[in-house]
Every structure is written in structure tokens, then in C-alpha cells.
Amino acid sequence: MRYDVAIVGAGPAGAATAIHLARGGQHVALVDRATFPRDKPCAEYLSPAAEPLLAQLGIGDLLDAARPHRLRGFRIFAPNGRTFQGDFAATRAPDGASLFETGLVIPRSRLDAAILMGARRAGAEAREGWRLGQMERLDDGDWRLHPVGAASEPIEARLLVAADGLHSTVARRLGLHVVSHMRKIALVAHMRGIAGVGAYGEMHVAGRRYVGVAPLEPPERGGLCNVAMVVDEARDGRSLAGKPEAFLLDALQTFPALRGRLDSLVVERHTLAVSRLSVRARRLSDAHLLLVGDATGYYDPFTGEGIYRALFGAGLASEVALPALAANDLSAARLAAYDRAHQRAFRGKRLIEQIIQTAVQYPPLMDHIARTLGRHKAMADTIVAVTGDFLPASAVLRPGYLLRLVV
Ligand SMILES: Cc1cc2nc3c(=O)[nH]c(=O)nc-3n(C[C@H](O)[C@H](O)[C@H](O)COP(=O)(O)OP(=O)(O)OC[C@H]3O[C@@H](n4cnc5c(N)ncnc54)[C@H](O)[C@@H]3O)c2cc1C
């Protein structure tokens, strides 16, 4: 079958790109090895600025049906027990109104199925259970993609969009991915019975590990939470091998501000694990090729904005791809405009992620930052707004802010 665009991976990045391109009149094939609804190791929190991007996809009704839980902000707990809280609503526009009041928490099984449904509604042809096998470049630069197994026909397309996630097959085959020296493993479960969780997400840091607790429903509806822990592979890799859930339950007890709240803990969904979390792509485009979402690289889940980045990046990719497809110019030079736009959009945020990662690795620094932000609520609100994607990174990357934070 021949298409204008073939998108490999129907997570948020691929499905959102499919919606934009199908709405722009392109004949789009969207393929995924999984059958939806499927789980994905993720803390399942959407930064406030992701909600308008989902609304632009025209899936507001599907999102409501997915029953998101609303968070008012985050509480961070440092290794020595110091804590600070940032509220989304505290950041205001010049007219005094809050820019955003809440972020969302939604199981990925529901969120991703909703965006995929949106892609089908927009006219994309979606195929589930379709795993990418061989990739061929045709003489004119177009692509022929073969599925693993002989069950379905190959797909040909003018433009290939790699949206196949963190360990992207497309990026690896084309030699575009560089795996970082920072080796982390994430363990993610759904649990009930964590006392005192409600309208705020929590991040606990201790002993170079951290864990996020994000409520998927209010306590009165059962209090189901997403619990996502990130650990060092060198330190913890051996102890968790073969028994991630037992390790996770033990390790939860090492976080001082969680320890006393776990008496009624019940695990609801088996623990998902993922390693090699930090990956960088050498470039995000080439002739007849664009990378979106985690296929463009990923750093660390602490600030949890990958879904926003996937949705925003899908918009950027489509803004470059639609005129390029119309002009029949899919050259590397033309599509490089996407690399530049992506860099501009995310460079500052990446720097903040690296600063936060440094603090996680050095407990005294994290303790100190928590003490400062615990005393200066406006600074805490600002960093929560920046990580919530609705204040620019420059609000934190100012000498005044950084000096007050660490000195
Ligand atoms: C532990 C952890 C916690 C996180 N928490 C958060 C959070 O709270 N909030 C947040 O915003 N972000 C979070 N992230 C990041 C977020 O999960 C990702 O950024 C987001 O899923 C990226 O979307 P995507 O569409 O690029 O990739 P994915 O959602 O991974 O989708 C890729 C799709 O490609 C398919 N695929 C892969 N290979 C093939 C193949 N060969 N053939 C066909 N299909 C293929 C897969 O089946 C999958 O459906 C977290 C990440 C981790 C690891």
C-alpha cells in the first residue's frame, strides 16, 4: 500500500502527528507493534500545558471519558525530610488570573487509546500488532517498510515519521541514537493505600533514588496511585533483577516521608520495568525522515514532561512536514527546519532537567535546595510552573534565581 506518510509508533507522539497530518489532507498510515489499550512504563502525569494541546487534537470528549484526576501542584521531599510545595494556580498572568490551575493524571492505557482513536477519526489508517521489520530506501528517497511476519503487506511512503519511543528501532537502524553513560532503571506500579495522597503529586528523593507518587483517583474513589521509582543501574540493578516488585516494595520503605504511610498498601497492577532511560538523537531529521517524541531522545523522568514534549513536537513536525509534502520537497535541508524549531523549544528545559539530576545525585545539594524553596514559596511555584511547561525555562535560568537557589 502507498501512503504520503508512514508513522511507526502510535503512542502520543505518533498518534498526535497522525492527527495533524491527516487533517492537513495527507494519506497517513500509523502502525504499532502493540494492540491498544496497552500499558507503558510512565508516571502518567500530564503537565498543565499538555491539556490545551490535547484539546487541539479534537479529543476533548475522549479525554473526559478517560476520567483524568486533577493535581493542584507538587510536593517535593528531600533526603533529610525537608519539603516544599509548588502550586500551579499561584503563577498568574498580568491581569491576575491563574495561567493554569491543574495538571492531569491518566492511565496511559486510556490516554494513548484516546489519542489513537482521535487519529482514526481524523482519517489516519491505523494498524495495531504491526511490528517494523526491514526498512528499505527506494531510489527516489521514499521508504518501503516491511512488517515482521508475512501477515500484512509492506507499506510505502514519501515521508517516514519515527515515533517508536525511547529505544526507537528506526533511529537505531539508522545509527541516530547515542545511549548516555547515565544508566538508570525505572519501576512503575499502580498501588492503593498510600495514606495522605490527594490533590498533589509527590516526589521523594533519598539515597540517589527517587520515587514519584501520582494519584489516579481521589481517596474517596479508592485512592489508586501511580508509583514510579528511578534507581541507579550500577547500585540497584543486581538486587532488583528477577524481582522488581519485591525490590520496589522494600525500597519504598527507605523514603523517610513515605515510610509511615504504607501500612495498607495493596499492589493493583504488576510492576513494569524499563532501563536505559537516557538517550540522545544525533539529529531529528534527514531526507524523507522525521523523529518525534522519545525517538528524539529522553533524559530522565523526574520532571515528567515527555508527553507534553511528544505532543508539542508532533505539532512542530507537522508544521514543517505539511508544506514540504505539498511542495514535494522532502530534502534533508528542508526538513532540518524541524531540528532547529525543536532545539529552540526544548533547550532550556533540558538544562533544567540536568540541574535537577545533579541535585538528585548529591543529597546535600537537594537538601539545601529544598530548604530554600521551602522558605521562598514564590520560587517553588516558579520551578513547578517551568516544569509544568507553562513558564519558559528562562524564569529559572536567571542568575538571580539560580544564585538564591544554591547560595
Ligand atoms: C519511568 C518513566 C516515567 C515517566 N513519567 C512521565 C510522566 O509522568 N509524564 C510525562 O509527560 N512523561 C513521562 N515519561 C515520559 C513519557 O512516557 C514519554 O515521553 C512518552 O511516552 C513519549 O511518547 P512517544 O509517543 O514518543 O513514545 P511511546 O509512548 O513509548 O510510544 C512508542 C510506541 O511505538 C511502538 N513501537 C516501538 N517499536 C516499534 C516497532 N519496532 N514497530 C512498531 N511499533 C513500535 C510502541 O509499541 C509504542 O506504542 C516517563 C517515562 C518513564 C520511562
The ligand as an SDF file (V2000), in Angstrom:
LIG
                    3D

 53 58  0  0  0  0  0  0  0  0999 V2000
    9.5120    5.7660   34.2650 C   0  0  0  0  0  0  0  0  0  0  0  0
    9.0080    6.8480   33.3730 C   0  0  0  0  0  0  0  0  0  0  0  0
    8.0880    7.7500   33.8590 C   0  0  0  0  0  0  0  0  0  0  0  0
    7.6110    8.7650   33.0450 C   0  0  0  0  0  0  0  0  0  0  0  0
    6.6850    9.6130   33.5320 N   0  0  0  0  0  0  0  0  0  0  0  0
    6.1860   10.5950   32.7570 C   0  0  0  0  0  0  0  0  0  0  0  0
    5.1430   11.4500   33.2330 C   0  0  0  0  0  0  0  0  0  0  0  0
    4.6530   11.3240   34.3510 O   0  0  0  0  0  0  0  0  0  0  0  0
    4.6950   12.4210   32.4160 N   0  0  0  0  0  0  0  0  0  0  0  0
    5.2040   12.5870   31.1590 C   0  0  0  0  0  0  0  0  0  0  0  0
    4.7640   13.5170   30.4630 O   0  0  0  0  0  0  0  0  0  0  0  0
    6.1550   11.7650   30.6670 N   0  0  0  0  0  0  0  0  0  0  0  0
    6.6310   10.7700   31.4370 C   0  0  0  0  0  0  0  0  0  0  0  0
    7.5670    9.9040   30.9240 N   0  0  0  0  0  0  0  0  0  0  0  0
    7.9520   10.0340   29.5170 C   0  0  0  0  0  0  0  0  0  0  0  0
    6.8240    9.5420   28.6160 C   0  0  0  0  0  0  0  0  0  0  0  0
    6.4320    8.2560   28.9890 O   0  0  0  0  0  0  0  0  0  0  0  0
    7.3000    9.5520   27.1650 C   0  0  0  0  0  0  0  0  0  0  0  0
    7.9780   10.7600   26.9280 O   0  0  0  0  0  0  0  0  0  0  0  0
    6.1550    9.4060   26.1740 C   0  0  0  0  0  0  0  0  0  0  0  0
    5.5530    8.1570   26.3020 O   0  0  0  0  0  0  0  0  0  0  0  0
    6.6790    9.5850   24.7560 C   0  0  0  0  0  0  0  0  0  0  0  0
    5.6880    9.2460   23.8310 O   0  0  0  0  0  0  0  0  0  0  0  0
    6.0850    8.5680   22.4330 P   0  0  0  0  0  0  0  0  0  0  0  0
    4.8330    8.5060   21.6500 O   0  0  0  0  0  0  0  0  0  0  0  0
    7.2730    9.2220   21.8750 O   0  0  0  0  0  0  0  0  0  0  0  0
    6.5950    7.1010   22.8210 O   0  0  0  0  0  0  0  0  0  0  0  0
    5.7910    5.8620   23.4140 P   0  0  0  0  0  0  0  0  0  0  0  0
    4.6840    6.3250   24.2540 O   0  0  0  0  0  0  0  0  0  0  0  0
    6.8220    4.9780   24.0180 O   0  0  0  0  0  0  0  0  0  0  0  0
    5.1790    5.1460   22.1330 O   0  0  0  0  0  0  0  0  0  0  0  0
    6.0150    4.4710   21.2100 C   0  0  0  0  0  0  0  0  0  0  0  0
    5.1800    3.4170   20.5040 C   0  0  0  0  0  0  0  0  0  0  0  0
    5.9960    2.8240   19.4890 O   0  0  0  0  0  0  0  0  0  0  0  0
    5.6760    1.4550   19.4070 C   0  0  0  0  0  0  0  0  0  0  0  0
    6.8210    0.7560   18.8080 N   0  0  0  0  0  0  0  0  0  0  0  0
    8.0690    0.6560   19.3100 C   0  0  0  0  0  0  0  0  0  0  0  0
    8.8450   -0.0570   18.4860 N   0  0  0  0  0  0  0  0  0  0  0  0
    8.0700   -0.4170   17.4340 C   0  0  0  0  0  0  0  0  0  0  0  0
    8.3090   -1.1730   16.2540 C   0  0  0  0  0  0  0  0  0  0  0  0
    9.5220   -1.7210   16.0050 N   0  0  0  0  0  0  0  0  0  0  0  0
    7.2910   -1.3600   15.3860 N   0  0  0  0  0  0  0  0  0  0  0  0
    6.0640   -0.8220   15.6280 C   0  0  0  0  0  0  0  0  0  0  0  0
    5.7860   -0.1080   16.7440 N   0  0  0  0  0  0  0  0  0  0  0  0
    6.7770    0.1090   17.6300 C   0  0  0  0  0  0  0  0  0  0  0  0
    5.4160    1.0520   20.8530 C   0  0  0  0  0  0  0  0  0  0  0  0
    4.5980   -0.1100   20.9260 O   0  0  0  0  0  0  0  0  0  0  0  0
    4.7290    2.2860   21.4110 C   0  0  0  0  0  0  0  0  0  0  0  0
    3.3190    2.1860   21.3840 O   0  0  0  0  0  0  0  0  0  0  0  0
    8.0710    8.8800   31.7140 C   0  0  0  0  0  0  0  0  0  0  0  0
    8.9990    7.9820   31.2180 C   0  0  0  0  0  0  0  0  0  0  0  0
    9.4830    6.9610   32.0320 C   0  0  0  0  0  0  0  0  0  0  0  0
   10.4670    5.9900   31.4770 C   0  0  0  0  0  0  0  0  0  0  0  0
  1  2  1  0
  2  3  1  0
  2 52  2  0
  3  4  2  0
  4  5  1  0
  4 50  1  0
  5  6  2  0
  6  7  1  0
  6 13  1  0
  7  8  2  0
  7  9  1  0
  9 10  1  0
 10 11  2  0
 10 12  1  0
 12 13  2  0
 13 14  1  0
 14 15  1  0
 14 50  1  0
 15 16  1  0
 16 17  1  0
 16 18  1  0
 18 19  1  0
 18 20  1  0
 20 21  1  0
 20 22  1  0
 22 23  1  0
 23 24  1  0
 24 25  2  0
 24 26  1  0
 24 27  1  0
 27 28  1  0
 28 29  2  0
 28 30  1  0
 28 31  1  0
 31 32  1  0
 32 33  1  0
 33 34  1  0
 33 48  1  0
 34 35  1  0
 35 36  1  0
 35 46  1  0
 36 37  1  0
 36 45  1  0
 37 38  2  0
 38 39  1  0
 39 40  1  0
 39 45  2  0
 40 41  1  0
 40 42  2  0
 42 43  1  0
 43 44  2  0
 44 45  1  0
 46 47  1  0
 46 48  1  0
 48 49  1  0
 50 51  2  0
 51 52  1  0
 52 53  1  0
M  END
$$$$
